[in-house]
């Protein structure tokens, strides 16, 4: 039973990243434009690379292929994406609260990914 619960957890956690990465490709121009508005370098390349990491590592996490490495790759991705896109410290009011909430959720996701990176 514990094995089934772990497998379900990995599928859900990895699946969220794979789903999000695929969604980024479906809205590529819009999201690349948002990255450009934030003055991030090479927004299209950055988006394609990050989304590819999300898809590949997410699928690996979900299926068990190189799971520790996939989880650690997603930790790095989540940290970098959070710092770049959820920079709540530059905002105030409701916008700050929303970004801070998303940032905090990502901290919890990183915790789950760290657990997923360790052998069971």
Beta strands, then each sheet from edge to edge (+ up, - down):
end
